């Protein structure tokens, strides 16, 4: 009887873990046909302005930032320059080299990105994933970033990014990007 109780408890735990692991996963398929359609080569062209916040894993606000962006595309190849300024005075720059590899498929590289960032659009959404080197108090950490971008209209985009290390959430970034009139 004791072995039966152990097996029943173990089986229940396994079922619960399988059930929990399937919950909460967003899917690009949910955005199929949504409008306006997000095309990186259209939205990330010209001057843009971003405003964002960084949160810790518990949802506590760590810092605020703004960024100036300039994007340029020639055919299927683009460059996106980002100049960040944080509320604590820190400034940083990232330059993305972007490539449209197929319909709704993109890749990107930058100096602080490990390997190649990969993304896919569906309707008004983009799912973009990459590993980023982040410096915190003199230590450099490699974090996985899962970006979800949602085009609100032709000039405004919202971005929600979950940062993980070894599969555990360590923080989140929420930002708003707006296209500026040239």
VOROZA-365329 format. One record per residue (C-alpha): residue in one letter; x, y, z; chain. Coordinates in nm, 3 decimals. Example, Ala and Ser with C-alpha at 12.3 -4.5 7.8 and 13.67 -1.06 7.14 Angstrom:
2
node residuo a; east 1.230; north -0.450; up 0.780; cadena A
node residuo s; east 1.367; north -0.106; up 0.714; cadena A
end
This chain:
182
node residuo x; east 0.000; north 0.000; up 0.000; cadena A
node residuo x; east 0.288; north 0.236; up 0.079; cadena A
node residuo x; east 0.439; north 0.180; up -0.269; cadena A
node residuo x; east 0.101; north 0.252; up -0.428; cadena A
node residuo x; east 0.073; north 0.584; up -0.238; cadena A
node residuo x; east 0.427; north 0.675; up -0.345; cadena A
node residuo x; east 0.352; north 0.598; up -0.711; cadena A
node residuo x; east 0.024; north 0.789; up -0.695; cadena A
node residuo x; east 0.196; north 1.094; up -0.544; cadena A
node residuo x; east 0.482; north 1.075; up -0.797; cadena A
node residuo x; east 0.239; north 1.039; up -1.087; cadena A
node residuo x; east 0.031; north 1.333; up -0.965; cadena A
node residuo x; east 0.344; north 1.549; up -0.937; cadena A
node residuo x; east 0.451; north 1.456; up -1.292; cadena A
node residuo x; east 0.106; north 1.539; up -1.432; cadena A
node residuo x; east 0.104; north 1.870; up -1.249; cadena A
node residuo x; east 0.449; north 1.963; up -1.386; cadena A
node residuo x; east 0.345; north 1.873; up -1.740; cadena A
node residuo x; east 0.030; north 2.082; up -1.700; cadena A
node residuo x; east 0.217; north 2.383; up -1.561; cadena A
node residuo x; east 0.485; north 2.368; up -1.831; cadena A
node residuo x; east 0.217; north 2.401; up -2.098; cadena A
node residuo x; east 0.058; north 2.709; up -1.940; cadena A
node residuo x; east 0.140; north 3.065; up -2.021; cadena A
node residuo x; east 0.334; north 3.014; up -2.342; cadena A
node residuo x; east 0.252; north 3.280; up -2.595; cadena A
node residuo x; east 0.235; north 3.176; up -2.958; cadena A
node residuo x; east 0.283; north 3.372; up -3.278; cadena A
node residuo x; east -0.007; north 3.178; up -3.428; cadena A
node residuo x; east -0.241; north 3.376; up -3.201; cadena A
node residuo x; east -0.148; north 3.692; up -3.398; cadena A
node residuo x; east -0.204; north 3.558; up -3.748; cadena A
node residuo x; east -0.396; north 3.812; up -3.955; cadena A
node residuo x; east -0.378; north 4.090; up -3.695; cadena A
node residuo x; east -0.335; north 4.441; up -3.832; cadena A
node residuo x; east -0.136; north 4.646; up -3.892; cadena A
node residuo x; east 0.118; north 4.395; up -4.016; cadena A
node residuo x; east 0.466; north 4.435; up -3.865; cadena A
node residuo x; east 0.752; north 4.445; up -4.116; cadena A
node residuo x; east 1.082; north 4.535; up -3.952; cadena A
node residuo x; east 1.215; north 4.693; up -4.270; cadena A
node residuo x; east 0.921; north 4.935; up -4.267; cadena A
node residuo x; east 0.886; north 5.019; up -3.898; cadena A
node residuo x; east 1.259; north 5.037; up -3.815; cadena A
node residuo x; east 1.342; north 5.289; up -4.088; cadena A
node residuo x; east 1.425; north 5.651; up -4.009; cadena A
node residuo x; east 1.434; north 5.815; up -3.666; cadena A
node residuo x; east 1.263; north 5.656; up -3.368; cadena A
node residuo x; east 1.241; north 5.726; up -2.994; cadena A
node residuo x; east 1.206; north 5.464; up -2.719; cadena A
node residuo x; east 1.104; north 5.493; up -2.354; cadena A
node residuo x; east 1.141; north 5.198; up -2.122; cadena A
node residuo x; east 1.173; north 5.049; up -1.775; cadena A
node residuo x; east 1.373; north 4.757; up -1.636; cadena A
node residuo x; east 1.219; north 4.540; up -1.363; cadena A
node residuo x; east 1.371; north 4.270; up -1.143; cadena A
node residuo x; east 1.227; north 3.917; up -1.132; cadena A
node residuo x; east 0.974; north 4.023; up -0.866; cadena A
node residuo x; east 0.842; north 4.313; up -1.073; cadena A
node residuo x; east 1.021; north 4.588; up -0.880; cadena A
node residuo x; east 1.130; north 4.885; up -1.093; cadena A
node residuo x; east 1.510; north 4.899; up -1.120; cadena A
node residuo x; east 1.567; north 5.177; up -1.370; cadena A
node residuo x; east 1.417; north 5.386; up -1.648; cadena A
node residuo x; east 1.570; north 5.471; up -1.984; cadena A
node residuo x; east 1.513; north 5.640; up -2.314; cadena A
node residuo x; east 1.682; north 5.572; up -2.646; cadena A
node residuo x; east 1.726; north 5.740; up -2.981; cadena A
node residuo x; east 1.719; north 5.500; up -3.276; cadena A
node residuo x; east 1.799; north 5.535; up -3.644; cadena A
node residuo x; east 1.722; north 5.255; up -3.888; cadena A
node residuo x; east 1.819; north 5.212; up -4.249; cadena A
node residuo x; east 1.740; north 4.926; up -4.491; cadena A
node residuo x; east 1.868; north 4.841; up -4.836; cadena A
node residuo x; east 1.678; north 4.546; up -4.976; cadena A
node residuo x; east 1.685; north 4.265; up -4.718; cadena A
node residuo x; east 1.971; north 4.414; up -4.513; cadena A
node residuo x; east 1.928; north 4.673; up -4.240; cadena A
node residuo x; east 2.116; north 4.855; up -3.969; cadena A
node residuo x; east 1.956; north 4.981; up -3.648; cadena A
node residuo x; east 2.160; north 5.214; up -3.424; cadena A
node residuo x; east 2.043; north 5.258; up -3.064; cadena A
node residuo x; east 2.173; north 5.518; up -2.815; cadena A
node residuo x; east 2.050; north 5.446; up -2.459; cadena A
node residuo x; east 2.046; north 5.686; up -2.166; cadena A
node residuo x; east 1.948; north 5.550; up -1.824; cadena A
node residuo x; east 1.808; north 5.749; up -1.533; cadena A
node residuo x; east 2.126; north 5.680; up -1.332; cadena A
node residuo x; east 2.338; north 5.852; up -1.600; cadena A
node residuo x; east 2.470; north 5.540; up -1.773; cadena A
node residuo x; east 2.488; north 5.562; up -2.152; cadena A
node residuo x; east 2.534; north 5.281; up -2.399; cadena A
node residuo x; east 2.513; north 5.215; up -2.771; cadena A
node residuo x; east 2.409; north 4.907; up -2.969; cadena A
node residuo x; east 2.429; north 4.870; up -3.346; cadena A
node residuo x; east 2.223; north 4.589; up -3.496; cadena A
node residuo x; east 2.303; north 4.437; up -3.834; cadena A
node residuo x; east 1.971; north 4.293; up -3.949; cadena A
node residuo x; east 1.881; north 4.057; up -4.232; cadena A
node residuo x; east 1.544; north 3.951; up -4.364; cadena A
node residuo x; east 1.607; north 3.581; up -4.437; cadena A
node residuo x; east 1.260; north 3.490; up -4.569; cadena A
node residuo x; east 0.903; north 3.617; up -4.549; cadena A
node residuo x; east 0.842; north 3.706; up -4.183; cadena A
node residuo x; east 1.189; north 3.574; up -4.079; cadena A
node residuo x; east 1.472; north 3.795; up -3.950; cadena A
node residuo x; east 1.821; north 3.759; up -3.802; cadena A
node residuo x; east 2.039; north 4.010; up -3.624; cadena A
node residuo x; east 2.383; north 4.058; up -3.477; cadena A
node residuo x; east 2.535; north 4.320; up -3.246; cadena A
node residuo x; east 2.860; north 4.347; up -3.048; cadena A
node residuo x; east 2.697; north 4.247; up -2.716; cadena A
node residuo x; east 2.477; north 3.975; up -2.867; cadena A
node residuo x; east 2.612; north 3.621; up -2.841; cadena A
node residuo x; east 2.563; north 3.440; up -3.172; cadena A
node residuo x; east 2.269; north 3.534; up -3.390; cadena A
node residuo x; east 1.937; north 3.677; up -3.280; cadena A
node residuo x; east 1.642; north 3.517; up -3.457; cadena A
node residuo x; east 1.294; north 3.651; up -3.503; cadena A
node residuo x; east 0.968; north 3.584; up -3.675; cadena A
node residuo x; east 0.666; north 3.804; up -3.737; cadena A
node residuo x; east 0.302; north 3.708; up -3.763; cadena A
node residuo x; east 0.044; north 3.979; up -3.818; cadena A
node residuo x; east 0.126; north 4.271; up -3.588; cadena A
node residuo x; east 0.359; north 4.071; up -3.360; cadena A
node residuo x; east 0.729; north 3.980; up -3.356; cadena A
node residuo x; east 0.893; north 3.715; up -3.143; cadena A
node residuo x; east 1.268; north 3.784; up -3.121; cadena A
node residuo x; east 1.512; north 3.571; up -2.914; cadena A
node residuo x; east 1.881; north 3.613; up -2.841; cadena A
node residuo x; east 2.153; north 3.595; up -2.577; cadena A
node residuo x; east 2.289; north 3.927; up -2.453; cadena A
node residuo x; east 2.599; north 4.011; up -2.248; cadena A
node residuo x; east 2.486; north 4.238; up -1.964; cadena A
node residuo x; east 2.722; north 4.408; up -1.721; cadena A
node residuo x; east 2.600; north 4.447; up -1.363; cadena A
node residuo x; east 2.830; north 4.595; up -1.095; cadena A
node residuo x; east 3.146; north 4.501; up -1.285; cadena A
node residuo x; east 3.033; north 4.144; up -1.363; cadena A
node residuo x; east 2.923; north 4.033; up -1.711; cadena A
node residuo x; east 2.632; north 3.792; up -1.738; cadena A
node residuo x; east 2.496; north 3.614; up -2.045; cadena A
node residuo x; east 2.117; north 3.638; up -2.038; cadena A
node residuo x; east 1.858; north 3.498; up -2.275; cadena A
node residuo x; east 1.611; north 3.759; up -2.393; cadena A
node residuo x; east 1.265; north 3.671; up -2.523; cadena A
node residuo x; east 1.128; north 3.980; up -2.696; cadena A
node residuo x; east 0.764; north 4.021; up -2.790; cadena A
node residuo x; east 0.692; north 4.329; up -2.999; cadena A
node residuo x; east 0.342; north 4.442; up -3.091; cadena A
node residuo x; east 0.269; north 4.707; up -3.351; cadena A
node residuo x; east -0.008; north 4.932; up -3.224; cadena A
node residuo x; east -0.029; north 5.140; up -3.540; cadena A
node residuo x; east 0.208; north 5.255; up -3.815; cadena A
node residuo x; east 0.401; north 5.480; up -3.574; cadena A
node residuo x; east 0.388; north 5.303; up -3.235; cadena A
node residuo x; east 0.519; north 4.970; up -3.108; cadena A
node residuo x; east 0.518; north 4.810; up -2.763; cadena A
node residuo x; east 0.790; north 4.570; up -2.652; cadena A
node residuo x; east 0.793; north 4.329; up -2.359; cadena A
node residuo x; east 1.112; north 4.136; up -2.292; cadena A
node residuo x; east 1.167; north 3.858; up -2.041; cadena A
node residuo x; east 1.529; north 3.802; up -1.932; cadena A
node residuo x; east 1.629; north 3.456; up -1.811; cadena A
node residuo x; east 1.943; north 3.283; up -1.685; cadena A
node residuo x; east 1.954; north 2.901; up -1.678; cadena A
node residuo x; east 1.581; north 2.905; up -1.759; cadena A
node residuo x; east 1.488; north 3.120; up -1.458; cadena A
node residuo x; east 1.340; north 3.468; up -1.496; cadena A
node residuo x; east 1.580; north 3.734; up -1.370; cadena A
node residuo x; east 1.410; north 4.045; up -1.501; cadena A
node residuo x; east 1.185; north 4.212; up -1.752; cadena A
node residuo x; east 1.199; north 4.514; up -1.982; cadena A
node residuo x; east 0.893; north 4.703; up -2.101; cadena A
node residuo x; east 0.930; north 4.973; up -2.362; cadena A
node residuo x; east 0.745; north 5.187; up -2.610; cadena A
node residuo x; east 0.894; north 5.289; up -2.946; cadena A
node residuo x; east 0.760; north 5.569; up -3.162; cadena A
node residuo x; east 0.854; north 5.664; up -3.519; cadena A
node residuo x; east 0.943; north 6.031; up -3.549; cadena A
node residuo x; east 0.860; north 6.249; up -3.845; cadena A
node residuo x; east 1.177; north 6.317; up -4.041; cadena A
end
